[in-house]
Amino acid sequence: MASVVDRLKVYINSSSPIVVIETLEEPRALEVVRAAASELNMGLFEWSIADGLARTDGTFSKLRLTSENAASQPPINNTQPAAGVLAHMMTLTVEAVFVLKDFHRHIEDPVVTRRLREVAQLFSSDRRTVIITAPAVVVPPELQNQVEYIDLPLPDRTRLAQIVEETYARLKKKLLLARTLDAAGVATVAENLCALTEDEAERTVAHSIVTRHTLDEQVAGDVLQAKKEMLKRSGILEFIDCPEAMGSVGGLENLKRWLARRQGTWSEAARAAGLEPPRGVIIMGVQGCGKSMCARAIAGEWGLPLVRFDTAAIYDKYVGETEKRIRRVFHVAEQLAPAVLWIDELEKVFAGSGADSASSDAGVSSRLLAAFLSWMQDRKAPVFVAATCNNVAVLPPELIRKGRFDEIFFVDLPNLAERRAILSAQFSRRKQNPDEFDLEKLARQSEGYSGAEIEAAIKSAMYAAFSEKKRLVTETVLQELSTSTPLSATRSEDIAALRSWAANRAVPATAVEAPRAAAARRT
């Protein structure tokens, strides 16, 4: 809180004419602005389309705007229209801060844009600043070089614990509530609230307490589930349940050994020993060979929360919105730390970040890459990035150099032992006894098949057996394998190129050398 107020004071003292605070938490934004204006001994005016402009510098609550500390003076006449309030502001000579609430709905009007530009030119020579608060603001091009931005930080665990206590105390005054949760339990609830705003955290805790009529250990589970749903609705990050660990993944000895050596290095003991937490890995390889399963299994193996970054939802048609969304991803991921951030199909996010991207997408891809590289290089929070990629050759070289990601692992087609393990796991998953099948024969028949292709063959064999009202047997699976063509045959050139690239640039995930061809399927 203090750092945000200090930053706003710098903008005001340096005559920055317009500051944008994008947030749904308007009371928190007003709290910041009022604190800055008070510490600078400056006047404060607040505007809304409903009331107009009113002078409000006085004594205000440090927590919430209430009826007792509302505007100390009545609104100024004829200042409700957006263009009208800007015209009136230009007539004032007092050093002051002007808060325009929900002004994003008016800023696209050409008259309003012109007036705001004139206000910015006038205010840039003295200590007068316009603060625009709104959930999202699309700044017109003619104003972009006049605008500074402030992001309200997400509350830390200490503040979240305070919110739990404050919410319970507030509800206790109105309702008959019990309590069995001690300080350690409150800390757990606060941990599960990380990555939510103050308003979201307060509502989530209140819903759980009111539903249960108590503050107990079950509230921690309630708020965690509510947080997962909120992040999913945000359309950018999604909590992924990862019950499996690396032990459920066949083979990949090198990757497993690398992960085992780094487990727990985000702890205080590791920091005391001079260790830094690992930054992340790129898992590249042939399609269908379990790259995404590996990313999920890393979180399961380490016992960390896993959030998936929705690459399709990051791009926005408005200038600057994509960059804001990626910054939100970083902030949320850091609040969840220690955590695993899963980026599936990395090449779809950054493959267009080369020199030609500026002409094709107004430089959005390049700025997105720059923001991601800066975060990967400078972040302090223990967020491990598990990225999967089908074609790492199209990624910009600055993304895959050492220091950004710790290592690049190559997952090839499964070898004989891995195929046996895959077959056994797939049969068990589908309520079949692996001992009733000739795994050796099936493993040899499926040479050149990916794990996904083996799974598809078993599923198809089960459908065939069910339709014929027969028991699933080895011969049925063999028949399905013989009638399907794997990618190693249809895309042999692409796989060969991928292996060639990885030969000297990536670490094989499997200690035993994987098969290098098997282009022809067996009959």
C-alpha positions in Angstrom: 0.0 0.0 0.0 2.7 2.5 1.1 4.7 1.9 -2.1 1.7 2.6 -4.3 1.0 5.8 -2.5 4.6 6.9 -2.8 4.6 6.1 -6.6 1.4 8.2 -7.1 3.1 11.1 -5.1 6.0 11.0 -7.5 3.7 11.2 -10.5 1.8 14.1 -8.9 5.0 16.0 -7.9 6.5 15.5 -11.4 3.5 17.0 -13.0 2.2 13.9 -14.7 -1.1 15.1 -16.0 -3.0 11.8 -16.2 -2.7 8.7 -14.1 -4.8 5.6 -14.9 -5.7 3.1 -12.1 -7.3 0.0 -13.7 -9.1 -1.9 -11.0 -12.5 -3.3 -10.0 -11.7 -2.2 -6.4 -12.7 1.4 -6.6 -12.7 1.9 -2.8 -9.0 0.7 -2.7 -8.1 3.1 -5.5 -9.8 6.0 -3.7 -7.9 5.1 -0.5 -4.6 5.3 -2.4 -5.5 8.7 -4.0 -6.8 10.2 -0.8 -3.7 9.1 1.1 -1.4 10.7 -1.5 -3.4 13.9 -1.7 -3.4 14.2 2.1 0.3 13.6 2.5 1.0 16.2 -0.2 -1.5 18.6 1.4 -3.3 19.0 -1.9 -7.0 19.5 -2.7 -9.0 16.5 -3.8 -12.0 16.5 -6.2 -14.0 13.5 -7.1 -16.4 13.1 -10.1 -19.0 10.7 -11.2 -21.6 10.9 -14.0 -24.3 10.5 -11.3 -23.3 13.4 -9.0 -20.8 15.6 -10.9 -17.6 17.1 -9.4 -17.3 17.7 -5.7 -14.4 18.7 -3.4 -13.8 15.9 -1.0 -10.5 16.6 0.7 -11.1 16.1 4.4 -11.1 13.3 6.9 -11.7 10.0 5.4 -11.8 6.4 6.5 -8.6 4.5 5.7 -10.5 1.4 4.9 -13.8 2.1 3.1 -15.8 5.0 1.8 -19.0 5.3 3.9 -21.9 7.7 4.2 -20.2 9.3 7.3 -17.1 10.3 5.3 -18.7 11.1 1.9 -18.1 14.4 0.0 -17.5 17.3 2.4 -18.9 19.8 -0.1 -22.0 19.6 -2.5 -21.3 18.8 -6.2 -20.5 21.8 -8.4 -23.4 22.7 -10.8 -23.3 21.6 -14.4 -20.3 19.3 -14.0 -22.1 16.0 -14.6 -21.4 15.8 -18.4 -17.9 14.4 -19.1 -17.0 17.3 -21.4 -18.4 19.8 -18.9 -16.4 18.7 -16.0 -13.2 18.9 -18.0 -14.0 22.4 -19.1 -14.7 23.4 -15.5 -11.4 21.8 -14.3 -9.5 24.0 -16.7 -10.9 27.1 -14.9 -9.6 26.0 -11.5 -6.1 27.2 -10.3 -5.8 25.3 -7.0 -3.2 22.5 -6.8 -5.4 19.4 -6.6 -6.0 15.9 -7.7 -9.1 15.1 -9.7 -10.5 11.6 -9.6 -12.8 10.7 -12.6 -14.7 7.5 -11.7 -15.6 5.1 -14.6 -14.4 7.7 -17.1 -13.6 4.9 -19.6 -17.2 5.1 -20.8 -16.8 8.7 -22.0 -13.2 8.8 -23.2 -13.9 7.6 -26.7 -16.1 10.6 -27.4 -14.1 12.9 -29.7 -15.1 16.1 -27.8 -14.2 14.5 -24.5 -10.9 13.3 -25.9 -10.1 16.8 -27.1 -11.0 18.3 -23.8 -8.9 15.8 -21.9 -6.0 16.5 -24.1 -6.3 20.2 -23.4 -6.5 19.5 -19.6 -3.3 17.3 -19.9 -1.4 20.1 -21.7 -2.5 22.6 -19.1 -1.8 20.4 -16.0 1.6 19.2 -17.3 3.2 22.5 -16.1 2.1 22.4 -12.5 0.9 20.1 -9.7 -2.5 19.1 -11.0 -3.2 15.6 -11.9 -6.2 13.7 -13.3 -6.8 10.2 -11.9 -9.0 7.9 -14.0 -10.3 4.8 -12.2 -12.1 2.1 -14.1 -12.0 -1.7 -14.6 -10.3 -1.1 -18.0 -9.3 2.0 -19.9 -8.5 2.2 -23.6 -6.5 5.3 -24.0 -6.8 7.1 -27.4 -3.5 7.3 -29.3 -3.4 11.1 -29.0 -3.2 10.8 -25.2 -0.9 7.8 -24.7 2.2 9.8 -24.2 0.5 11.8 -21.4 -0.6 8.8 -19.3 1.0 6.9 -16.5 -0.3 3.7 -15.0 -0.6 2.4 -11.5 -1.5 -1.2 -10.7 -2.9 -2.0 -7.3 -1.0 -4.9 -5.9 -2.8 -8.1 -4.8 -2.9 -8.4 -1.0 -0.1 -10.5 0.6 -0.7 -13.3 3.1 -0.5 -10.9 6.1 -3.2 -8.7 4.7 -5.3 -11.7 3.7 -5.1 -13.0 7.3 -6.3 -9.6 8.4 -9.2 -9.8 6.0 -10.3 -13.2 7.4 -10.3 -11.7 11.0 -12.0 -8.5 9.9 -14.7 -10.3 8.0 -15.5 -12.7 10.8 -15.6 -9.8 13.3 -18.0 -7.9 11.0 -20.3 -10.8 10.5 -20.2 -11.7 14.2 -21.9 -8.4 15.0 -24.9 -9.4 12.9 -25.1 -13.2 13.1 -24.7 -15.9 15.7 -21.4 -17.5 14.7 -19.1 -20.1 16.2 -15.3 -20.4 15.8 -12.8 -23.2 16.1 -10.1 -21.9 13.8 -6.8 -20.9 15.4 -4.0 -18.7 14.1 -2.5 -21.5 12.1 -5.8 -22.2 10.5 -6.2 -18.5 9.6 -2.8 -18.7 7.9 -4.0 -21.7 5.9 -7.1 -19.8 4.8 -4.9 -16.8 3.8 -2.7 -19.1 1.8 -5.7 -20.4 -0.1 -6.9 -16.9 -0.8 -3.6 -15.8 -2.5 -4.1 -14.3 -6.0 -7.5 -12.8 -5.2 -8.2 -9.1 -4.7 -9.2 -7.8 -1.3 -12.8 -7.6 -2.4 -12.8 -11.1 -3.8 -11.1 -12.5 -0.7 -13.6 -10.8 1.6 -16.6 -12.0 -0.3 -15.2 -15.5 -0.5 -14.6 -15.8 3.2 -17.9 -14.2 4.0 -19.8 -16.7 1.8 -18.1 -19.7 3.5 -18.6 -18.4 7.1 -22.3 -17.5 6.5 -22.9 -20.9 4.8 -21.3 -22.9 7.7 -22.3 -20.5 10.5 -18.8 -20.9 11.8 -15.1 -20.1 11.1 -13.5 -23.5 11.1 -10.9 -25.6 9.1 -13.5 -26.3 6.4 -13.4 -22.7 5.4 -9.9 -23.2 3.9 -11.3 -25.8 1.5 -14.2 -23.6 0.6 -12.1 -20.6 -0.3 -9.7 -22.7 -2.3 -12.5 -24.1 -4.5 -14.0 -20.6 -4.9 -10.6 -19.3 -6.0 -10.3 -22.0 -8.6 -13.6 -21.0 -10.0 -12.8 -17.3 -10.0 -9.5 -17.8 -11.8 -11.2 -20.0 -14.4 -13.8 -17.3 -15.1 -11.0 -14.8 -15.6 -10.2 -16.7 -18.9 -6.4 -16.4 -18.5 -5.4 -18.8 -15.7 -7.0 -22.0 -14.6 -6.2 -24.3 -11.6 -5.4 -27.8 -12.7 -5.8 -30.8 -10.4 -2.7 -33.0 -10.7 -3.1 -36.2 -8.7 -0.4 -38.0 -10.7 3.3 -37.6 -9.9 6.3 -38.4 -12.0 6.1 -42.1 -10.9 3.0 -42.5 -13.0 5.0 -41.5 -16.1 6.9 -44.3 -17.7 10.6 -43.8 -18.5 12.0 -40.3 -18.8 14.8 -41.0 -16.3 16.9 -38.0 -17.0 13.9 -35.6 -16.5 12.9 -37.4 -13.3 16.5 -37.2 -11.9 16.7 -33.5 -12.8 13.4 -32.7 -11.0 14.3 -34.9 -8.0 17.5 -32.9 -7.4 15.6 -29.6 -7.4 12.7 -30.6 -5.2 12.2 -28.3 -2.2 14.7 -25.7 -3.3 12.1 -23.0 -2.9 12.3 -23.5 0.9 13.9 -21.2 3.5 16.5 -24.0 4.2 17.5 -24.0 0.5 17.9 -20.2 0.4 20.0 -20.3 3.6 22.3 -22.8 1.7 22.6 -20.3 -1.1 20.3 -22.1 -3.6 17.9 -20.3 -5.9 14.6 -22.1 -6.9 14.7 -23.5 -10.5 13.1 -21.2 -13.1 11.6 -23.7 -15.5 12.0 -26.2 -18.3 10.8 -26.6 -21.9 9.6 -30.0 -22.7 9.7 -30.5 -26.4 9.1 -33.6 -28.5 6.9 -35.6 -30.8 3.2 -35.0 -30.5 1.3 -37.4 -28.2 4.3 -38.5 -26.2 3.2 -37.1 -22.9 4.6 -33.6 -22.7 1.5 -32.2 -21.1 1.3 -35.1 -18.7 4.9 -34.4 -17.6 4.0 -30.7 -16.9 1.1 -31.8 -14.7 3.2 -34.5 -13.0 5.9 -32.0 -12.0 3.4 -30.2 -9.9 2.1 -33.4 -8.5 5.6 -34.7 -7.7 6.6 -31.5 -5.9 3.2 -31.0 -4.2 2.7 -27.5 -5.6 -0.4 -25.9 -7.1 -0.6 -26.0 -10.9 -2.1 -23.2 -13.0 -2.4 -23.4 -16.7 -1.9 -20.3 -18.8 -4.5 -20.0 -21.5 -2.5 -18.8 -24.5 -5.6 -18.3 -26.7 -7.1 -15.8 -24.2 -4.1 -13.5 -23.9 -4.4 -11.5 -27.1 -6.8 -8.6 -27.3 -7.8 -6.4 -30.1 -7.2 -3.2 -28.2 -3.7 -1.6 -28.0 -2.0 -2.3 -24.7 -4.6 -4.8 -23.4 -2.5 -7.9 -24.2 0.4 -6.5 -22.3 -1.9 -5.8 -19.3 -3.2 -9.3 -19.4 0.3 -10.9 -19.4 1.2 -8.7 -16.4 -1.8 -9.9 -14.6 -0.7 -13.5 -15.2 2.7 -12.7 -13.7 1.1 -11.0 -10.6 -1.3 -13.9 -10.0 1.4 -16.5 -10.5 3.7 -14.8 -8.0 1.0 -14.5 -5.4 0.4 -18.3 -5.7 4.1 -19.0 -5.3 5.6 -21.5 -4.8 3.7 -22.9 -7.8 4.0 -24.4 -11.2 2.9 -22.3 -14.2 2.1 -24.5 -17.2 2.3 -23.0 -20.6 1.0 -25.5 -23.2 2.3 -25.2 -26.8 4.7 -22.4 -26.1 5.3 -21.8 -29.8 1.8 -20.5 -30.3 2.5 -17.6 -28.0 5.9 -16.5 -29.1 6.5 -18.0 -32.6 5.4 -14.6 -34.1 7.8 -12.5 -32.1 10.5 -12.0 -34.7 11.5 -9.0 -36.7 8.5 -9.2 -38.9 5.9 -9.2 -36.1 5.8 -5.4 -35.8 4.3 -5.1 -39.2 1.8 -7.9 -38.7 0.4 -7.2 -35.3 1.6 -3.6 -34.4 4.4 -5.1 -32.4 2.2 -6.8 -29.8 4.1 -10.1 -30.1 7.4 -8.4 -29.6 6.3 -6.5 -26.5 4.7 -9.7 -25.1 8.0 -11.5 -25.6 9.9 -8.7 -24.0 7.6 -8.7 -21.0 7.9 -12.4 -20.6 11.7 -12.4 -20.9 12.0 -9.6 -18.3 9.8 -11.5 -15.9 11.6 -14.8 -16.4 15.0 -13.1 -15.8 14.1 -10.8 -12.9 11.4 -12.5 -10.9 12.1 -13.4 -7.3 9.0 -15.5 -6.4 9.5 -19.3 -6.8 7.3 -19.8 -9.9 8.4 -22.8 -11.9 7.5 -22.5 -15.6 6.7 -25.9 -17.2 6.4 -25.1 -20.9 5.6 -27.7 -23.6 6.5 -27.2 -27.2 6.0 -29.2 -30.4 8.5 -27.2 -32.5 11.1 -25.3 -30.5 12.9 -24.3 -33.7 10.4 -21.6 -34.4 10.9 -19.9 -31.0 13.1 -16.8 -30.8 16.6 -17.7 -29.6 16.6 -15.2 -26.7 13.7 -17.2 -25.2 15.4 -20.5 -25.0 18.9 -19.4 -23.9 20.2 -20.4 -20.5 19.1 -18.1 -17.7 15.5 -18.0 -18.9 14.7 -21.6 -18.8 17.0 -24.0 -16.9 16.9 -26.8 -19.4 15.3 -28.1 -22.6 14.2 -31.7 -22.5 13.4 -33.8 -25.6 10.7 -36.4 -25.3 11.0 -38.9 -28.2 8.7 -41.8 -29.1 8.5 -44.3 -26.3 11.0 -47.2 -26.4 10.1 -50.8 -25.8 10.2 -50.6 -22.0 8.2 -47.4 -22.0 5.6 -48.9 -24.3 5.1 -51.8 -21.9 4.6 -49.3 -19.1 2.2 -47.3 -21.1 0.1 -50.4 -22.1 0.0 -51.5 -18.5 -1.1 -48.1 -17.2 -3.7 -47.8 -19.9 -5.2 -51.2 -19.2 -5.3 -50.5 -15.4 -6.9 -47.1 -16.0 -9.7 -48.8 -18.0 -10.5 -51.5 -15.3 -8.6 -54.2 -17.2 -6.0 -56.5 -15.7 -2.7 -56.0 -17.4 -1.6 -59.5 -16.5 -4.3 -60.9 -18.8 -2.6 -59.3 -21.9 0.6 -60.1 -23.7 2.3 -56.8 -23.0 5.6 -57.9 -24.7 3.8 -58.7 -28.0 1.7 -55.5 -27.9 4.8 -53.4 -27.0 6.7 -54.8 -30.0 3.7 -54.4 -32.3 3.3 -50.7 -31.3 6.9 -49.7 -32.2 6.8 -46.2 -33.6 3.6 -45.3 -31.8 3.2 -42.4 -29.4 1.6 -42.9 -26.0 -1.5 -41.1 -27.3 -1.7 -43.4 -30.3 -1.4 -46.5 -28.0 -4.2 -45.2 -25.8 -6.4 -44.6 -28.9 -5.8 -48.1 -30.1 -6.8 -49.6 -26.7 -9.9 -47.4 -26.6 -10.9 -48.5 -30.1 -10.3 -52.2 -29.2 -12.6 -51.8 -26.2 -15.4 -50.3 -28.4 -15.0 -53.2 -30.8 -15.1 -55.8 -28.0 -18.1 -54.2 -26.3 -20.1 -54.0 -29.6 -19.4 -57.7 -30.2 -20.2 -58.5 -26.6 -16.8 -60.1 -26.1 -14.1 -59.8 -23.6 -11.1 -57.6 -24.5 -8.1 -59.7 -25.4 -4.6 -59.2 -26.8 -5.7 -60.1 -30.4 -8.3 -57.3 -30.5 -5.8 -54.7 -29.5 -3.3 -56.1 -32.0 -5.9 -55.8 -34.7 -6.5 -52.1 -33.9 -2.8 -51.4 -33.9 -2.4 -53.0 -37.3 -5.2 -50.9 -38.9 -3.9 -47.5 -37.6 -1.0 -45.5 -39.0 1.2 -43.7 -36.5 2.7 -40.2 -36.9 6.1 -41.8 -37.2 5.0 -43.0 -40.6 2.8 -40.1 -41.8 5.1 -37.4 -40.5 8.5 -39.1 -40.6 10.3 -36.1 -42.1 9.0 -33.8 -39.4 10.0 -36.1 -36.6 13.4 -36.6 -38.2 13.9 -32.8 -38.3 12.8 -32.5 -34.7 15.3 -35.1 -33.6 18.0 -33.5 -35.6 17.4 -30.1 -33.9 17.3 -31.7 -30.4 20.4 -33.9 -30.9 22.9 -31.1 -29.8 20.5 -28.6 -28.3 18.3 -30.5 -25.8 18.7 -33.2 -23.1 17.0 -36.5 -23.9 14.3 -37.0 -21.3 14.9 -40.8 -21.4 18.2 -42.1 -20.3 18.0 -45.1 -22.7 18.3 -44.0 -26.2 14.8 -44.0 -27.8 14.2 -45.7 -31.2 15.2 -43.5 -34.1 12.8 -44.7 -36.8 10.2 -47.4 -37.0 8.6 -45.6 -39.9 6.8 -48.7 -41.2 4.0 -50.1 -39.2 3.9 -53.8 -38.6 1.1 -56.0 -39.9 
